[in-house]
Structure formats: C-alpha cells, structure tokens
Amino acid sequence: MSHPAPLTDWIGRQEVLNDRIGATPVKALNATLDHPDMAVTHSTPLPPLWHWLYFLPLHRQSEIGADGHAKRGGFLPPVPLPRRMWAGSQFEFRSQVRVGDEVQRTSTIANVTEKAGRTGRLVFVKVRHELRCNGATDPAVVEFHDIVYREAKQPSDVEPPPVAAPTGAPWQLEIVPDDVLLFRYSALTFNGHRIHYDRKYVTEVEGYPGLIVHGPLIATLLMDQIRRHLPDADVAGFSFKAVRPTFDLHPFRVNGAPQADGKTVKLWAQDHEGWLTMDAVATLR
C-alpha cells in the first residue's frame, strides 16, 4: 500500500497563468465599494490589491469540492483538514499595473508547515505570486499569500481571547456586510467558497454563527481608505493579518491612521463589539 507524499513535497511547485487587465472588473469593484462611477480607459492604473480580480480560479464544476473550493491536490498541497482560511498577505508594489496590460502570474509554493494549535492540527501554506506586465523581466507586484487549514470545529473548542482594537482613528468607515456585498465580491473573484454565501453550510457544517466576510474584501476596504483620504498616494508595500473572523450579523468598521513619518499608514478592522479583526500597515513612497 502506497503512502501519500508528505505535504512538504509541494514546496517549490509552480503554476503560471496569463491574463489581460480588463476594464469591466475595475468598474464593477468600484461600484461594489460604493464609489461614484469612474472613467476607466486603456492605461488606467489598477488600485493596489485589485489584481485579485484577475487570474480567477476557473476550475471545472466537476473539480469542485464540498466546501466550494477546488478539490485538494493539484497546485496547492492536498491538506486533509476541512477548514481553509486566508490568514494574511504581504505585498511589494514595485511598478504600476494598468488596464490593458498583458500580465503573467508565476505562483510558487514557498513553504508548508504543520503546527499543533489549541484546537488541534494546523497546516500553513505560503504561496509567492509574482506579476509581470507586458513581458517585463522584473515583477510589478510580489505577493505572499498565507493560507491556514484547520480541523473541524468541535463544541469543546475554546476561542482565543479577543484583542481590543485601537480607538480614536482619524479615518473611520462603517461597513454593512449584507448578503449582496458578499455575493458581489464572491462573483468578482469567482470565489465559490461556501462560507461566504451558504448560511446553512457555514453554520451547520463549519460551525460558525453566520456568513464570513472575505478576508481579501476586508483588506481591500482597508486599502480603499487610502484611496479615499490620500488619493494621490503611491503605495509601495502593504501587509495584513487576519486576527478574528468577521460575520455578516452586524456592521463592522475599517479604520486608518497616518503616522508622523508621512510614509506609514496603520490600518485595522474591528467588529461591532470593538474587537480587532484585521491588522494591517501600508508604506508609501
């Protein structure tokens, strides 16, 4: 009887995809974020993080697993744990990506690590994405994507104690995460993960109290604070860490605080009780 290959065998595995930066996803996300209509033409700069609208996961319907993601294996390692979450990301924005660009994304499994957490086994997968525009040698965007896989939720599980969010942010925006917002973002990113739209699945199978707001959507809303308050800023880097799930049961808030150095903006999200749900920082040129 053969034994499955260790998950670390996936380290170094690569996937190369090509896409063109079209105008319609830009206009659609702009509307979803409740901005006035924007003019989008050839060479319009893509706001930071909006590259997530491209290189969509175009798996065949027969390849989809029970959770709405593609079945395990293939490019990502076949982690035998049922719950998958986007834990965080780190970005370098080296040059501009524009509407009309032909972009190649090279994705590499950078690391796979296993740990024992308070609720059981955890597997962390770090993926490095490099985006190159119009045949360029150097990447325009470098992204590290942290994925965490967890065991099924048990009634005896004890959640980590919450952390209070900072107060007194100069930038504050309340977000109402209704079903339509979550559906539109899932559709824009072709994300079939059922935790974002299937209330029966997320409550009865995965054991959460409500639909989960997408981590990338919250990160995009945080970055959008810079677009709203510093529209001419040139973002060089961004990183975020998901601290606590955000559910659709209550409004939540995204916050920003430019720092005295003029180059750093602290950003964070909090739930309706004031607990920190996402912690982030952006660096400006």
Buried (B, 14 or more C-beta within 10 A) or exposed (E): EEEEEEBEEBBEBEBEBEBEBEBEBBBBBBEBBEEEEEEBEEEBEBBBBBBBBBBBBEBEEEEBBEBBBBEBEEEBBEBEBBBBBBBBBBBBBBEBBBBBBEBBBBBBBBBBEBEEEEBEBBBBBBBBBBBBBEEEEEBBBBBBBBBBBBBEBEEEBEEEEBEEBBEEBEBEBEBEBEEEBBBBBBEBBEBBBBBBBBBEBBBEBBEBEBBBBBBBBBBBBBBBBBBEBBEEBEBBBBBBBBBBBBBBEEEBBBBBBBEEEEEBBBBBBBBEEEBBBBBBBBBBE
